[in-house]
């Protein structure tokens, strides 16, 4: 392709994925602060349940709740499926306590 351009949404999603992959909570918080709950949730909605869970786990509880409320139904279902696939793992089950972002969905 001779000319390629990136929509700002594409750049935002790439930055979000990079922050999750490199486990950088400060970068995630900065992205959330600069784009808001709605755009952040929209960007997360296209990702896997595992990536959504990772991203939410790195946010403060107050921000986590705002993003969770704006996630699409399909994204919430992927998040629940992700929790179900890891529920057998006792380490994960202990981390899914009342402070977990996944707990807020139930």
KOLPALO-505658 format. One record per atom (N, C-alpha, C): x, y, z; residue in three letters; residue number from 0. Coordinates in pm, whole numbers. Atoms other than C-alpha are relative to their C-alpha. Layout:
X|Y|Z|ALA|NUM
...
This chain:
85|-117|0|UNK|0
0|0|0|UNK|0
89|123|0|UNK|0
-85|-118|15|UNK|1
152|326|-111|UNK|1
-22|100|113|UNK|1
31|-97|-105|UNK|2
-24|555|132|UNK|2
-80|-71|108|UNK|2
71|62|-110|UNK|3
-128|433|468|UNK|3
-16|104|109|UNK|3
24|-93|-109|UNK|4
-287|639|737|UNK|4
-66|-77|114|UNK|4
59|62|-118|UNK|5
-396|554|1087|UNK|5
-107|94|54|UNK|5
102|-78|-69|UNK|6
-719|670|1235|UNK|6
44|17|143|UNK|6
-40|-23|-139|UNK|7
-680|815|1581|UNK|7
-46|-115|90|UNK|7
47|115|-78|UNK|8
-885|520|1713|UNK|8
101|-113|-6|UNK|8
-100|106|16|UNK|9
-628|278|1574|UNK|9
123|26|87|UNK|9
-117|-37|-80|UNK|10
-344|464|1742|UNK|10
-32|-18|149|UNK|10
41|14|-140|UNK|11
-536|472|2071|UNK|11
-5|-147|42|UNK|11
9|143|-32|UNK|12
-609|97|2061|UNK|12
140|-61|7|UNK|12
-137|51|-4|UNK|13
-245|23|1981|UNK|13
72|43|127|UNK|13
-63|-49|-123|UNK|14
-129|239|2271|UNK|14
-57|-72|122|UNK|14
64|71|-110|UNK|15
-379|72|2502|UNK|15
52|-144|10|UNK|15
-51|138|1|UNK|16
-269|-278|2398|UNK|16
146|-5|45|UNK|16
-141|-4|-39|UNK|17
97|-183|2439|UNK|17
14|22|151|UNK|17
-5|-26|-145|UNK|18
33|-47|2789|UNK|18
-39|-124|80|UNK|18
41|123|-69|UNK|19
-147|-367|2890|UNK|19
110|-105|-12|UNK|19
-101|103|24|UNK|20
115|-594|2733|UNK|20
128|25|80|UNK|20
-121|-31|-75|UNK|21
400|-412|2904|UNK|21
-28|26|148|UNK|21
43|-17|-138|UNK|22
204|-391|3231|UNK|22
40|136|55|UNK|22
-28|-138|-40|UNK|23
214|-13|3265|UNK|23
-128|69|45|UNK|23
123|-61|-51|UNK|24
-73|102|3490|UNK|24
-4|152|-16|UNK|24
-3|-147|13|UNK|25
39|466|3476|UNK|25
-37|41|-143|UNK|25
34|-31|139|UNK|26
16|464|3096|UNK|26
-148|-24|-26|UNK|26
144|25|15|UNK|27
-331|307|3110|UNK|27
-83|110|63|UNK|27
73|-106|-69|UNK|28
-446|565|3361|UNK|28
7|130|-80|UNK|28
-14|-120|83|UNK|29
-310|844|3140|UNK|29
-88|-8|-125|UNK|29
88|17|116|UNK|30
-493|702|2837|UNK|30
-146|19|38|UNK|30
138|-16|-47|UNK|31
-814|683|3036|UNK|31
-30|146|30|UNK|31
20|-140|-34|UNK|32
-771|1036|3165|UNK|32
-9|88|-125|UNK|32
0|-85|120|UNK|33
-704|1175|2818|UNK|33
-116|-29|-94|UNK|33
107|35|94|UNK|34
-980|989|2632|UNK|34
-136|-18|65|UNK|34
127|16|-71|UNK|35
-1248|929|2896|UNK|35
-48|-144|3|UNK|35
54|136|-21|UNK|36
-1449|626|3007|UNK|36
-58|-60|-127|UNK|36
70|53|118|UNK|37
-1654|593|2688|UNK|37
98|-49|-107|UNK|37
-97|39|103|UNK|38
-1361|586|2444|UNK|38
86|-116|48|UNK|38
-82|107|-55|UNK|39
-1157|364|2675|UNK|39
-77|-133|-6|UNK|39
83|122|4|UNK|40
-1443|112|2706|UNK|40
-23|-46|-143|UNK|40
19|37|141|UNK|41
-1504|122|2331|UNK|41
125|-68|-55|UNK|41
-125|61|46|UNK|42
-1137|44|2265|UNK|42
18|-139|61|UNK|42
-11|130|-65|UNK|43
-1144|-240|2518|UNK|43
-100|-100|-56|UNK|43
107|89|45|UNK|44
-1465|-381|2373|UNK|44
38|-88|-117|UNK|44
-43|80|115|UNK|45
-1286|-509|2064|UNK|45
109|-101|34|UNK|45
-112|85|-40|UNK|46
-1020|-696|2262|UNK|46
-50|-127|69|UNK|46
36|127|-64|UNK|47
-1015|-1042|2419|UNK|47
-35|23|147|UNK|47
37|-8|-141|UNK|48
-1157|-1108|2764|UNK|48
121|8|91|UNK|48
-121|-2|-82|UNK|49
-809|-1167|2901|UNK|49
65|139|0|UNK|49
-59|-134|9|UNK|50
-680|-831|2776|UNK|50
-87|101|75|UNK|50
91|-89|-73|UNK|51
-989|-656|2912|UNK|51
22|-16|150|UNK|51
-23|26|-142|UNK|52
-937|-822|3252|UNK|52
133|59|46|UNK|52
-132|-55|-36|UNK|53
-569|-725|3254|UNK|53
-6|152|10|UNK|53
9|-146|0|UNK|54
-647|-365|3165|UNK|54
-78|50|121|UNK|54
82|-43|-113|UNK|55
-921|-334|3427|UNK|55
71|-21|133|UNK|55
-70|27|-126|UNK|56
-702|-488|3696|UNK|56
106|104|31|UNK|56
-103|-101|-21|UNK|57
-447|-211|3647|UNK|57
-57|139|29|UNK|57
62|-129|-25|UNK|58
-698|70|3696|UNK|58
-44|12|146|UNK|58
56|-18|-133|UNK|59
-802|222|4029|UNK|59
-149|-40|0|UNK|59
138|50|-11|UNK|60
-1139|91|4154|UNK|60
-104|98|-54|UNK|60
99|-98|46|UNK|61
-1325|415|4083|UNK|61
-4|8|-152|UNK|61
-5|-2|147|UNK|62
-1209|423|3720|UNK|62
-49|-131|-59|UNK|62
39|132|46|UNK|63
-1265|50|3681|UNK|63
-152|-11|-13|UNK|63
146|7|1|UNK|64
-1634|80|3767|UNK|64
-58|81|-116|UNK|64
50|-84|110|UNK|65
-1686|362|3516|UNK|65
20|-65|-135|UNK|65
-28|68|127|UNK|66
-1524|165|3235|UNK|66
-89|-124|-14|UNK|66
84|120|4|UNK|67
-1711|-155|3324|UNK|67
-144|33|-40|UNK|67
137|-40|32|UNK|68
-2044|28|3303|UNK|68
-18|33|-148|UNK|68
8|-40|141|UNK|69
-1964|137|2947|UNK|69
45|-109|-98|UNK|69
-40|111|90|UNK|70
-1833|-196|2810|UNK|70
-122|-53|-74|UNK|70
109|60|78|UNK|71
-2042|-352|2536|UNK|71
-39|-133|64|UNK|71
48|128|-53|UNK|72
-2248|-660|2619|UNK|72
91|-114|-43|UNK|72
-90|104|50|UNK|73
-2022|-876|2402|UNK|73
131|-1|78|UNK|73
-125|-9|-77|UNK|74
-1714|-751|2589|UNK|74
-21|-53|142|UNK|74
28|51|-135|UNK|75
-1877|-823|2925|UNK|75
-10|-152|-3|UNK|75
10|146|11|UNK|76
-1957|-1175|2806|UNK|76
138|-64|-14|UNK|76
-136|53|14|UNK|77
-1595|-1230|2698|UNK|77
74|8|133|UNK|77
-63|-15|-132|UNK|78
-1483|-1102|3037|UNK|78
-49|-109|95|UNK|78
55|107|-84|UNK|79
-1715|-1348|3215|UNK|79
54|-136|-43|UNK|79
-55|126|49|UNK|80
-1597|-1633|2991|UNK|80
145|-16|43|UNK|80
-139|2|-44|UNK|81
-1239|-1543|3075|UNK|81
7|-37|148|UNK|81
1|33|-141|UNK|82
-1321|-1557|3444|UNK|82
-34|-147|19|UNK|82
39|140|-11|UNK|83
-1490|-1895|3399|UNK|83
112|-95|-37|UNK|83
-109|88|42|UNK|84
-1191|-2043|3220|UNK|84
114|-2|101|UNK|84
-107|-6|-100|UNK|85
-962|-1937|3504|UNK|85
-50|-32|141|UNK|85
55|22|-134|UNK|86
-1197|-2014|3794|UNK|86
56|-126|64|UNK|86
-54|124|-56|UNK|87
-1045|-2362|3834|UNK|87
138|21|62|UNK|87
-133|-29|-54|UNK|88
-708|-2208|3907|UNK|88
-16|70|135|UNK|88
23|-54|-134|UNK|89
-699|-2146|4281|UNK|89
64|137|20|UNK|89
-65|-130|-12|UNK|90
-457|-1854|4251|UNK|90
-89|107|-58|UNK|90
89|-97|62|UNK|91
-693|-1676|4014|UNK|91
-127|14|82|UNK|91
123|-5|-78|UNK|92
-995|-1766|4226|UNK|92
19|88|122|UNK|92
-26|-86|-114|UNK|93
-831|-1598|4524|UNK|93
8|146|-41|UNK|93
-12|-140|43|UNK|94
-763|-1284|4318|UNK|94
-133|57|-47|UNK|94
132|-47|43|UNK|95
-1128|-1265|4203|UNK|95
-88|27|122|UNK|95
73|-34|-120|UNK|96
-1233|-1140|4545|UNK|96
-83|125|-23|UNK|96
92|-113|15|UNK|97
-1464|-847|4611|UNK|97
66|124|-58|UNK|97
-67|-114|59|UNK|98
-1198|-597|4498|UNK|98
31|-16|-149|UNK|98
-32|31|140|UNK|99
-1164|-759|4156|UNK|99
-97|69|-94|UNK|99
93|-60|97|UNK|100
-1309|-589|3845|UNK|100
-105|-101|-45|UNK|100
95|101|43|UNK|101
-1476|-918|3759|UNK|101
-113|-16|101|UNK|101
101|12|-104|UNK|102
-1662|-921|4090|UNK|102
-114|100|-25|UNK|102
101|-103|25|UNK|103
-1844|-602|3986|UNK|103
-102|-40|-104|UNK|103
93|44|102|UNK|104
-2006|-784|3695|UNK|104
-110|-89|55|UNK|104
99|95|-54|UNK|105
-2194|-1030|3915|UNK|105
-93|69|88|UNK|105
